[in-house]
């Protein structure tokens, strides 16, 4: 992970966002965060990140993520998505995504983030 990598964190839990942002910044990445899907969509359009991390278990409604517009923006900009959540609950909800199932260890999460960022570079 290098300092030029930007990761967008979408999670309703401010505490979870803070922990993940801190871990990413310690690894040298730039982390931006939001708890609102609409804001994440806007952020991804205005300043595309290198990776988007979405905790679907903490999102009651993901209509922007289910929309064709959101997927087309991410596909056009080649932004990988790492979904955190239950595999049964979210299978197929975000096509082409990587999934980290709960419960997870931060070491494994960081390793997967590094792999996705290296692949995107």
C-alpha positions as CSV (number, residue, x, y, z in Angstrom):
1,X,0.0,0.0,0.0
2,X,1.5,3.3,-0.9
3,X,0.7,7.0,-0.1
4,X,-0.8,7.6,-3.5
5,X,-3.6,5.0,-2.9
6,X,-7.0,6.4,-1.9
7,X,-9.6,4.2,-0.3
8,X,-13.2,5.2,0.1
9,X,-14.9,3.7,3.2
10,X,-18.7,3.4,3.2
11,X,-20.1,2.2,6.5
12,X,-22.9,3.6,8.7
13,X,-20.9,2.9,11.8
14,X,-18.6,5.9,12.6
15,X,-16.6,3.8,14.9
16,X,-15.9,1.1,12.2
17,X,-15.0,3.8,9.7
18,X,-12.6,5.4,12.2
19,X,-10.9,2.1,13.0
20,X,-10.5,1.2,9.3
21,X,-9.3,4.7,8.4
22,X,-6.7,4.6,11.1
23,X,-5.4,1.2,10.0
24,X,-5.2,2.3,6.3
25,X,-3.5,5.5,7.2
26,X,-0.9,3.6,9.3
27,X,-0.2,1.5,6.2
28,X,0.3,4.7,4.2
29,X,-2.9,5.0,2.3
30,X,-5.2,8.0,2.1
31,X,-8.7,7.2,3.5
32,X,-11.9,9.1,3.0
33,X,-15.1,8.0,4.6
34,X,-18.9,8.4,4.6
35,X,-21.9,6.7,6.1
36,X,-24.2,7.7,3.3
37,X,-24.5,5.7,0.0
38,X,-25.5,8.8,-2.0
39,X,-22.4,10.7,-0.7
40,X,-20.2,7.7,-1.6
41,X,-21.6,7.8,-5.1
42,X,-20.9,11.5,-5.4
43,X,-17.4,11.1,-3.9
44,X,-16.6,8.3,-6.4
45,X,-17.6,10.5,-9.3
46,X,-15.8,13.7,-8.2
47,X,-12.5,12.2,-6.9
48,X,-12.4,8.5,-7.9
49,X,-10.7,6.4,-5.2
50,X,-8.4,3.4,-6.0
51,X,-10.7,1.1,-3.9
52,X,-14.1,1.3,-2.3
53,X,-14.8,-0.6,0.9
54,X,-18.5,-1.1,1.7
55,X,-20.0,-2.7,4.8
56,X,-23.3,-3.9,3.6
57,X,-24.4,-5.3,7.0
58,X,-24.5,-1.8,8.3
59,X,-26.6,-0.3,5.4
60,X,-30.4,-0.6,5.7
61,X,-30.9,0.5,2.1
62,X,-28.5,0.4,-0.7
63,X,-30.5,1.7,-3.6
64,X,-27.7,3.8,-5.0
65,X,-25.4,0.8,-4.9
66,X,-28.0,-1.3,-6.7
67,X,-28.5,1.3,-9.4
68,X,-27.1,0.9,-12.9
69,X,-25.5,4.4,-12.6
70,X,-23.4,3.4,-9.6
71,X,-22.1,0.3,-11.3
72,X,-21.4,2.1,-14.6
73,X,-19.4,4.8,-12.8
74,X,-17.3,2.2,-11.0
75,X,-16.9,0.0,-14.2
76,X,-15.9,3.0,-16.3
77,X,-13.3,4.2,-13.8
78,X,-12.1,0.6,-13.0
79,X,-12.7,1.0,-9.2
80,X,-12.6,-2.3,-7.3
81,X,-15.1,-2.8,-4.5
82,X,-14.4,-4.8,-1.3
83,X,-17.6,-5.8,0.4
84,X,-17.7,-6.6,4.1
85,X,-20.6,-8.6,5.2
86,X,-22.5,-11.9,5.2
87,X,-22.0,-14.0,2.0
88,X,-25.5,-15.4,2.0
89,X,-27.1,-12.1,2.6
90,X,-25.2,-10.1,-0.1
91,X,-24.3,-12.7,-2.8
92,X,-24.6,-11.0,-6.2
93,X,-25.7,-7.6,-4.8
94,X,-22.5,-5.9,-6.2
95,X,-21.4,-7.7,-9.3
96,X,-17.7,-8.2,-9.6
97,X,-16.9,-7.4,-6.0
98,X,-14.6,-9.1,-3.6
99,X,-16.2,-10.2,-0.3
100,X,-14.7,-10.4,3.2
101,X,-17.1,-12.3,5.4
102,X,-17.8,-11.5,9.0
103,X,-16.3,-12.1,11.4
104,X,-12.9,-11.2,10.0
105,X,-9.4,-10.3,11.3
106,X,-8.0,-6.9,10.4
107,X,-4.8,-8.6,9.2
108,X,-6.7,-10.5,6.6
109,X,-8.7,-7.5,5.6
110,X,-5.6,-5.4,5.2
111,X,-4.0,-8.2,3.1
112,X,-7.0,-8.3,0.8
113,X,-7.0,-4.5,0.5
114,X,-3.3,-4.5,-0.5
115,X,-4.0,-7.2,-3.1
116,X,-6.8,-5.2,-4.7
117,X,-4.8,-2.0,-4.7
118,X,-1.7,-3.8,-6.2
119,X,-4.0,-5.3,-8.9
120,X,-5.6,-2.0,-9.7
121,X,-2.2,-0.2,-10.0
